[in-house]
Amino acid sequence: MIRVPLLATALLLLAACTTDDKPAAQTSPPPRQPTVVDPQLQALQRAKAVQDTVDAQKAATDAKLREAEGQ
């Protein structure tokens, strides 16, 4: 019998504690700070770009070889 009023009171207290206000306007995250790892990441990106170029040249050369062999 005492559970219902106790539960109702607890629910009302919890409902009163919640806020519908949104936090302060968050327009955008702060700018990214450079880290110690940045030069290594840039070098890795450049290496991947070079590998893509080499792979494209290999594919073109392979195609020309197949063409020259008559396959």
Secondary structure, DSSP 8 states (H G I E B T S, - for coil): --HHHHHHHHHHHHHHH------S---S-------TTHHHHHHHHHHHHHHHHHHHHHHHHHHHHHHHHT-
